[in-house]
Amino acid sequence: MNPVTSPAVPGTRIAVAMSGGVDSSTAAALLHARGFQVVGVTLKLFDASGTSASLGGRCCSPRDIEDARATAAALGFPHYVLDETEAFGRAVIDDFVAEYRAARTPNPCVRCNERLKFGPLLRFARAVGASALATGHYARLEGPRLLRAEDREKDQSYFLFAVRPEWLQAVQFPLGSMRKGEVREAARRFGLPNCDKPDSQQICFVPDGDHRGFLEARGGAGPAGSVVDEGGRVLAAHAGTHHFTVGQRRGLPAGAEKRFVVRIDPATGTVFTGPRDQLGRRVMSVEDVRWLEAPGEERVRAEVQIRHHAPARPAWLTVGEGVEVEFDEPAEGVAPGQAAVFFRGEQVLGGGWIA
């Protein structure tokens, strides 16, 4: 019996992480309707007050906390706020800045789930006597197995591979078997005050979308250098490698039409460009690997996803100190610093960071 979709045993308490968005609010409402004693909790991770983003209800703004609180009040359950801004700065923002300074492409959402988010939330859940923690993530759990969400367009399992298995055992994902449209419909049916709130599209701590300005203000600008073609001819100077990522096409200088960023040299600040056929990589190395299901062999068949919206591509994994990935067909946009996640069908096996 799935405790998320089944009526609650009377008195069963569950903590629900509430970001202020429609997804987590609907997760709380669904559990409340099934008879759980819901306790809402919002992590304050970054203070966006005083910015233009704080007015529109973007993630981490005062408006988001108010939206979570209003949802809890409308449904009649308690709501708390945990201030983790200092820890978030150390664990996620500092990593984001350092990675860009080293001409790598970080994924702060993966780092947040791995290093910060679930620890304080689960400690809170235990402190209030909750049997589990629920979140609004689009993913599914079947026993110890982490699976993709039914709604593949919204699937967030890619971001969860580095969450400790023992933490996942205490977590529920009420939206994992729902489509986004169904979630919106449920939010309206419950009369949630944020039922029509748009989804946040930006990095939560860069709510205005200007990640370059954010990096420059915090010493994260990569070295200046040159943009060159495949023959080494200089096309233009640039102000810092943090303006580029592997696979990028837009924003390249004149003379780089129909070219893509194929490699960045952090030592010299050189940004190498080339035609699309130079983007493909048959082999890549993955470091700092985490397994949700330990491989039983040194050579494993899997599908590998190298960005959130990239397709998972069939490959062989050679497991050692890290993992060497050999794709069946060249994969485009292999960017050092990004997360590479290993799937077997719907199941997340593990993942790591592209070296």
N, C-alpha and C positions, 0 to 999 in steps of 0.2 A: 504494500500500500504506500503510495506517494503522499507524504505529509503536506506537500504543497497543494495538491489537487483534491485531497480528501478533507471532509469535515474534521475540525480539530477535536481532540479529546478535551472535554470541558476543563478550563483552567490552564491550557497549554499557552505558554507565553513565548513570543518570538520577537526578536529585535529586527527592525527593518531599516537599512541604510537609505536615507532620503536625501537626494541631491537638490531637490527643488524642482526637478524636471518631471514630465508626465510619466515616464517609465517607472521610476522608483515610487512615485505617488500611487500609480495604479497597482503596483505590486503590493503596497501596503493595504490599499483598499480591498483587493481580492482576498488577502489573508484575513483581514478584519471581517469581511463578509462570510468567511468560512468558519468563523467562531474563534479565531486565535485572539489572545490578548496581545495586541500589537503595542510595541514600544518603538517610537520613531527616534532615529538618531542621525544627525547631520555632521559630517566632518567639515570643519572650516580649515581649508588647506592654503588658501591664498587670499589676501585682502585686496579686492578690486574696487573697493569704495573710492569715490572721488574720480573715477574714470568714466568715460562715456559708456563703457560696457556695463557699468553698474546700473545704469538707467533702464537698460533693455532686458534685464533678467538673464544675463549670461552666467555661466557656471562660475562659482566663487564670489558672486556679487552679494551684497546685502539682500537684494531682491530674492535671490535663490533661497536663502535661509528663511525669509519671510514666507515664501511660497510653500516650503516644507512645513513650516509651523502652521500656516493656514489650512493645509490639507489635514494635518493631525487634528486641529481644532474642529474642522468640519465633520470629521468622522468620529471624534470623541475619544482619542487616545493620547497619551502623553508624548512629548517630543523634547529631545535634548540636543545640545550642540557641544561637540568636542573640538577644542581648538588645537589643531596639529600643525599650525603654520610654520613653527620653527623646525619641527622634524621634517616636514615636507620640503622646506627650503634646502636642508642638508641632503636629504635622500634623493630628491628628484630634480629640483632646479639647479643645484650645483652640478649634478651629473649632466644635465642638458647643456649647460654652459661649457663645461669641460669637453664634452664630446664634439660640439661644434668648433671649439677652438682647435681641436685635433683633426679637423676636416672630416669628421665622421657624422653620420645621420642618426641621431638618437630616437628612441621611442619612449617618451615620458609616461605614456599610459601604462605600458608594460612595467616600467620601473616603479610606478606608483602602486600597482597591484602587488608587485613582488616585495617591495621594501617597506611599504607604509600602510596602505589602506586597510587591509584585512586584519592586521594585528590589533590596532586600537578598537576596531569595531567588534572583534570577537571578545576582547577583554571586557568591553562594555556589556556585550550580551551575557557573558558569564556573571558580571557584577549585578545585573538586574534579574538574574534567575531565568533567563531565556533558554529554551531548548535548542535554539538555532539562530543563525543570522540569515536574513533574506536580503537580496539586492535586486536591482532592476536590470542586471545584465541579461543580454540575449545569449544564453548558453544553456546546456542541459547537463544534468548529472544523473548517471545510472550506477548506483553503488559507488565504487571508486573511480569510475570512468567519466572523464570530462568529454562532452560531445558538443558538436555544433548545434546552434539553434535551428528550429524549424524554419524560421525566416532567415534565409541565407543572406539577404541583402542587409540585415541588421546584425548578423552573427558577430559576437564579440569573444568567441572562444580563443581566437588568436592572441588576445591581450591577457589571457589568464593562465598561460602555460607555466609561468614561473611562480604561481601561488603554491605554497606548500601543500602537499597532499593531505596532511593532517588538518590543515585549515579548511580545505574543500569538504572534508567529511562533516564539518559543522555548518555548512552553507547550503542555502536553497536558492534556486533561480525560478521564481514563479512565472516569468515571462518566456521561458525557454521554448515552450510549445505553442506560443502565440505569434501571430503576425502583427506588424506595427499597426495596421488598420484596426485590428481587433482591440489592441491596447487603447487606441484613441477612442474607439466606440465605448469601451468599458469605462474609460475616464469620464466621458460625457454621461453615461448611464449613472455613474456614482455621483455626478454633480461636482466633480473636483474643480476647485477654483483655477487650476492651471491646465485644464483639459485641452486647451487650444494653444498652449505655449509652444513656440517653435523649438526644435532640437538645436542644441549648441553645436556649432560646426568648428569651433576654434580650440586650440590648446587651452586648457582651463586657466593657466596662469599667464597667457598672452591673449586676453579677451578681445583686444582690438585687431588681432591678426598680424601685427607687425613684429614677427619674431626676430627680424634682423635688428630693429631698433632696440628690442629687449636685450638681445645678446650684446650689442655694442655698449649699452648702458651698464652692463655687468662684467665687462672684460672678456666676453666670449667671442669677439671677432677673430676670425681666422686670419692668417697672414695674407697680405696683399701680394699680387703677382701678375701673371699673364694668362690670358686665355689663348690656347694654341690649337692648331689643327693636327691631324694625324701625322703630318710630316714635320711637326715642330715649328711651323711658321706662326709667328705671333699675330693674333687677330686683334687683340686689344689688351689694355691693362685693366685690372679689376681692383676693387677696394678691399677685398677679403674673401677667403674661401667660404665663409658662412653664408654667402649669397648663392651658393650652388650646392646641388646634390646629384649623385649619379642618376642618370636617366632624364635629367631636366632638359627641356627644350626651350621653353619660354624664358625670356630675359637674357639670352645670349647676345653678344655684340653683333653689329653689322659685319657681314662676311661669314657669319656662322649659320646662315640659313640652311635648313634641313639637316642640322647637326644636333647632336645630343652630348651631354656631359658623360664621358665614358670612364674617366678616372680623375682623382684629385690627389696631388702630391702635397702633403702637409708640410714637408721640409722646405720646399721652394715656393709654395703657394701657386704652383702651376695647375691650371684647370685644362685637362685634355678633352678635346671634342672630336667627334667623328660621325660618320653616317650610322644609320640605325643598325646595320649589320655588325657594327663593332660593339654594340651594347650587350650582345649575348655572351653568357658565361656557361660553360658546361660543368665546371667544377668550382666549388667554393668551400672555404673552411669556416666552421662554426665553433666558437669558443664559449666557455662558461655555460656548459650545457646542463639543463635540468630535465629529469625524466619523471613523468607522471606514471608511466608504465615502463619499467626497466627493460631494455632490449635483451633478449636471451642469446643473441648471436652477435658476432663482430660485424656482420654485413646484413643490413636490414632494408627491406623494401618499404617505401613510404611515399607520401606526397608532401612536398615542401612548399610552404607559403612564405614569401619574403617581404610582403607588405600587407597592410590590412585589407586593401581592396584588390590585391593581386590574386590570380588563380593559383591554387595549389597544384604544383607540377610533379609528375612522377619522377622518382629518383632512387638511386641506391645510396644508403648511408653506410659509411665505414666508421665504426665506433672505436675510438681509442681515448686518448686524453681529452680530445675534443671530438668533433664529427667532421669527416670529409663528405661533402655532398656531390654526387655525380648525377646531373640531370640527364634524362633521356634526350631532351632537346634543349638547346641553349635558353637560359632564362634571362630576360632583360631587366635592367635596373637593380643589379646586385650591389647594394650600397653598404659599405662597412659601417657598423654601428646599429644597423637595423636588426630587428628580431627575425629569426628564421624559425618557423614552427613546423613540427613534424606531425603529420596526420596519417592515420590508417582509416580510410573512408571517413566516417563522421567523428572518429575518436581522436583526441589530442594525445599523442604519445609523449611529447616533450618539446624542447626547443632550446635555443641559445642565441648568441649574437654573432652576426657576420663579421669575420675577422679580415 
